[in-house]
Amino acid sequence: MNEITLKLTIEEVNLILNALGEQPFAQVHQLVAKVQTQGSNQLQGGEVEPISEEKAKPD
C-alpha cells in the first residue's frame, strides 16, 4: 500500500477528527484510531484533544 506524509497543525488534525466523528462509526473508527495514535507518538506525550466518545458512537 502506498503511504503519504502530511504536515498539519494540531488544530487541523482535530478538525479532521471532528469531521470523521460525524461519519458512521463502523466506517471511520480504524482511521480515527490511526490518526490519534500517530499524532500522540509524534507529540511524545503532549496533549492531543481526542475525538469525544459521543461523536464517535454510531447513531
Phi and psi in radians as a Rosetta constraint file:
Dihedral C 1 N 2 CA 2 C 2 CIRCULARHARMONIC -1.337 0.35
Dihedral N 2 CA 2 C 2 N 3 CIRCULARHARMONIC 2.497 0.35
Dihedral C 2 N 3 CA 3 C 3 CIRCULARHARMONIC -2.206 0.35
Dihedral N 3 CA 3 C 3 N 4 CIRCULARHARMONIC 2.673 0.35
Dihedral C 3 N 4 CA 4 C 4 CIRCULARHARMONIC -2.210 0.35
Dihedral N 4 CA 4 C 4 N 5 CIRCULARHARMONIC 2.781 0.35
Dihedral C 4 N 5 CA 5 C 5 CIRCULARHARMONIC -1.997 0.35
Dihedral N 5 CA 5 C 5 N 6 CIRCULARHARMONIC 2.279 0.35
Dihedral C 5 N 6 CA 6 C 6 CIRCULARHARMONIC -2.012 0.35
Dihedral N 6 CA 6 C 6 N 7 CIRCULARHARMONIC 2.550 0.35
Dihedral C 6 N 7 CA 7 C 7 CIRCULARHARMONIC -1.967 0.35
Dihedral N 7 CA 7 C 7 N 8 CIRCULARHARMONIC 1.976 0.35
Dihedral C 7 N 8 CA 8 C 8 CIRCULARHARMONIC -2.300 0.35
Dihedral N 8 CA 8 C 8 N 9 CIRCULARHARMONIC 2.704 0.35
Dihedral C 8 N 9 CA 9 C 9 CIRCULARHARMONIC -1.346 0.35
Dihedral N 9 CA 9 C 9 N 10 CIRCULARHARMONIC 2.858 0.35
Dihedral C 9 N 10 CA 10 C 10 CIRCULARHARMONIC -1.034 0.35
Dihedral N 10 CA 10 C 10 N 11 CIRCULARHARMONIC -0.692 0.35
Dihedral C 10 N 11 CA 11 C 11 CIRCULARHARMONIC -1.087 0.35
Dihedral N 11 CA 11 C 11 N 12 CIRCULARHARMONIC -0.706 0.35
Dihedral C 11 N 12 CA 12 C 12 CIRCULARHARMONIC -1.159 0.35
Dihedral N 12 CA 12 C 12 N 13 CIRCULARHARMONIC -0.713 0.35
Dihedral C 12 N 13 CA 13 C 13 CIRCULARHARMONIC -1.116 0.35
Dihedral N 13 CA 13 C 13 N 14 CIRCULARHARMONIC -0.744 0.35
Dihedral C 13 N 14 CA 14 C 14 CIRCULARHARMONIC -1.109 0.35
Dihedral N 14 CA 14 C 14 N 15 CIRCULARHARMONIC -0.630 0.35
Dihedral C 14 N 15 CA 15 C 15 CIRCULARHARMONIC -1.107 0.35
Dihedral N 15 CA 15 C 15 N 16 CIRCULARHARMONIC -0.744 0.35
Dihedral C 15 N 16 CA 16 C 16 CIRCULARHARMONIC -1.105 0.35
Dihedral N 16 CA 16 C 16 N 17 CIRCULARHARMONIC -0.790 0.35
Dihedral C 16 N 17 CA 17 C 17 CIRCULARHARMONIC -1.093 0.35
Dihedral N 17 CA 17 C 17 N 18 CIRCULARHARMONIC -0.690 0.35
Dihedral C 17 N 18 CA 18 C 18 CIRCULARHARMONIC -1.114 0.35
Dihedral N 18 CA 18 C 18 N 19 CIRCULARHARMONIC -0.706 0.35
Dihedral C 18 N 19 CA 19 C 19 CIRCULARHARMONIC -1.137 0.35
Dihedral N 19 CA 19 C 19 N 20 CIRCULARHARMONIC -0.712 0.35
Dihedral C 19 N 20 CA 20 C 20 CIRCULARHARMONIC -1.121 0.35
Dihedral N 20 CA 20 C 20 N 21 CIRCULARHARMONIC -0.578 0.35
Dihedral C 20 N 21 CA 21 C 21 CIRCULARHARMONIC -1.121 0.35
Dihedral N 21 CA 21 C 21 N 22 CIRCULARHARMONIC -0.314 0.35
Dihedral C 21 N 22 CA 22 C 22 CIRCULARHARMONIC -1.449 0.35
Dihedral N 22 CA 22 C 22 N 23 CIRCULARHARMONIC -0.197 0.35
Dihedral C 22 N 23 CA 23 C 23 CIRCULARHARMONIC -1.574 0.35
Dihedral N 23 CA 23 C 23 N 24 CIRCULARHARMONIC 2.856 0.35
Dihedral C 23 N 24 CA 24 C 24 CIRCULARHARMONIC -1.020 0.35
Dihedral N 24 CA 24 C 24 N 25 CIRCULARHARMONIC 2.269 0.35
Dihedral C 24 N 25 CA 25 C 25 CIRCULARHARMONIC -0.904 0.35
Dihedral N 25 CA 25 C 25 N 26 CIRCULARHARMONIC -0.785 0.35
Dihedral C 25 N 26 CA 26 C 26 CIRCULARHARMONIC -1.053 0.35
Dihedral N 26 CA 26 C 26 N 27 CIRCULARHARMONIC -0.470 0.35
Dihedral C 26 N 27 CA 27 C 27 CIRCULARHARMONIC -1.499 0.35
Dihedral N 27 CA 27 C 27 N 28 CIRCULARHARMONIC -0.445 0.35
Dihedral C 27 N 28 CA 28 C 28 CIRCULARHARMONIC -2.127 0.35
Dihedral N 28 CA 28 C 28 N 29 CIRCULARHARMONIC -0.137 0.35
Dihedral C 28 N 29 CA 29 C 29 CIRCULARHARMONIC -1.055 0.35
Dihedral N 29 CA 29 C 29 N 30 CIRCULARHARMONIC -0.644 0.35
Dihedral C 29 N 30 CA 30 C 30 CIRCULARHARMONIC -1.210 0.35
Dihedral N 30 CA 30 C 30 N 31 CIRCULARHARMONIC -0.675 0.35
Dihedral C 30 N 31 CA 31 C 31 CIRCULARHARMONIC -1.166 0.35
Dihedral N 31 CA 31 C 31 N 32 CIRCULARHARMONIC -0.745 0.35
Dihedral C 31 N 32 CA 32 C 32 CIRCULARHARMONIC -1.040 0.35
Dihedral N 32 CA 32 C 32 N 33 CIRCULARHARMONIC -0.804 0.35
Dihedral C 32 N 33 CA 33 C 33 CIRCULARHARMONIC -1.088 0.35
Dihedral N 33 CA 33 C 33 N 34 CIRCULARHARMONIC -0.698 0.35
Dihedral C 33 N 34 CA 34 C 34 CIRCULARHARMONIC -1.134 0.35
Dihedral N 34 CA 34 C 34 N 35 CIRCULARHARMONIC -0.766 0.35
Dihedral C 34 N 35 CA 35 C 35 CIRCULARHARMONIC -1.095 0.35
Dihedral N 35 CA 35 C 35 N 36 CIRCULARHARMONIC -0.792 0.35
Dihedral C 35 N 36 CA 36 C 36 CIRCULARHARMONIC -1.123 0.35
Dihedral N 36 CA 36 C 36 N 37 CIRCULARHARMONIC -0.735 0.35
Dihedral C 36 N 37 CA 37 C 37 CIRCULARHARMONIC -1.118 0.35
Dihedral N 37 CA 37 C 37 N 38 CIRCULARHARMONIC -0.841 0.35
Dihedral C 37 N 38 CA 38 C 38 CIRCULARHARMONIC -1.140 0.35
Dihedral N 38 CA 38 C 38 N 39 CIRCULARHARMONIC -0.687 0.35
Dihedral C 38 N 39 CA 39 C 39 CIRCULARHARMONIC -1.118 0.35
Dihedral N 39 CA 39 C 39 N 40 CIRCULARHARMONIC -0.787 0.35
Dihedral C 39 N 40 CA 40 C 40 CIRCULARHARMONIC -1.082 0.35
Dihedral N 40 CA 40 C 40 N 41 CIRCULARHARMONIC -0.758 0.35
Dihedral C 40 N 41 CA 41 C 41 CIRCULARHARMONIC -1.073 0.35
Dihedral N 41 CA 41 C 41 N 42 CIRCULARHARMONIC -0.693 0.35
Dihedral C 41 N 42 CA 42 C 42 CIRCULARHARMONIC -1.229 0.35
Dihedral N 42 CA 42 C 42 N 43 CIRCULARHARMONIC -0.596 0.35
Dihedral C 42 N 43 CA 43 C 43 CIRCULARHARMONIC -1.465 0.35
Dihedral N 43 CA 43 C 43 N 44 CIRCULARHARMONIC -0.146 0.35
Dihedral C 43 N 44 CA 44 C 44 CIRCULARHARMONIC 0.798 0.35
Dihedral N 44 CA 44 C 44 N 45 CIRCULARHARMONIC 1.097 0.35
Dihedral C 44 N 45 CA 45 C 45 CIRCULARHARMONIC 1.575 0.35
Dihedral N 45 CA 45 C 45 N 46 CIRCULARHARMONIC -0.054 0.35
Dihedral C 45 N 46 CA 46 C 46 CIRCULARHARMONIC -1.227 0.35
Dihedral N 46 CA 46 C 46 N 47 CIRCULARHARMONIC 2.838 0.35
Dihedral C 46 N 47 CA 47 C 47 CIRCULARHARMONIC -1.365 0.35
Dihedral N 47 CA 47 C 47 N 48 CIRCULARHARMONIC 2.255 0.35
Dihedral C 47 N 48 CA 48 C 48 CIRCULARHARMONIC -2.104 0.35
Dihedral N 48 CA 48 C 48 N 49 CIRCULARHARMONIC 2.246 0.35
Dihedral C 48 N 49 CA 49 C 49 CIRCULARHARMONIC -1.397 0.35
Dihedral N 49 CA 49 C 49 N 50 CIRCULARHARMONIC 1.797 0.35
Dihedral C 49 N 50 CA 50 C 50 CIRCULARHARMONIC -1.259 0.35
Dihedral N 50 CA 50 C 50 N 51 CIRCULARHARMONIC 2.761 0.35
Dihedral C 50 N 51 CA 51 C 51 CIRCULARHARMONIC -1.129 0.35
Dihedral N 51 CA 51 C 51 N 52 CIRCULARHARMONIC 2.463 0.35
Dihedral C 51 N 52 CA 52 C 52 CIRCULARHARMONIC -1.262 0.35
Dihedral N 52 CA 52 C 52 N 53 CIRCULARHARMONIC 2.648 0.35
Dihedral C 52 N 53 CA 53 C 53 CIRCULARHARMONIC -1.073 0.35
Dihedral N 53 CA 53 C 53 N 54 CIRCULARHARMONIC -0.614 0.35
Dihedral C 53 N 54 CA 54 C 54 CIRCULARHARMONIC -1.086 0.35
Dihedral N 54 CA 54 C 54 N 55 CIRCULARHARMONIC -0.707 0.35
Dihedral C 54 N 55 CA 55 C 55 CIRCULARHARMONIC -1.276 0.35
Dihedral N 55 CA 55 C 55 N 56 CIRCULARHARMONIC -0.474 0.35
Dihedral C 55 N 56 CA 56 C 56 CIRCULARHARMONIC -1.477 0.35
Dihedral N 56 CA 56 C 56 N 57 CIRCULARHARMONIC -0.263 0.35
Dihedral C 56 N 57 CA 57 C 57 CIRCULARHARMONIC -1.328 0.35
Dihedral N 57 CA 57 C 57 N 58 CIRCULARHARMONIC 2.497 0.35
Dihedral C 57 N 58 CA 58 C 58 CIRCULARHARMONIC -1.227 0.35
Dihedral N 58 CA 58 C 58 N 59 CIRCULARHARMONIC 2.666 0.35
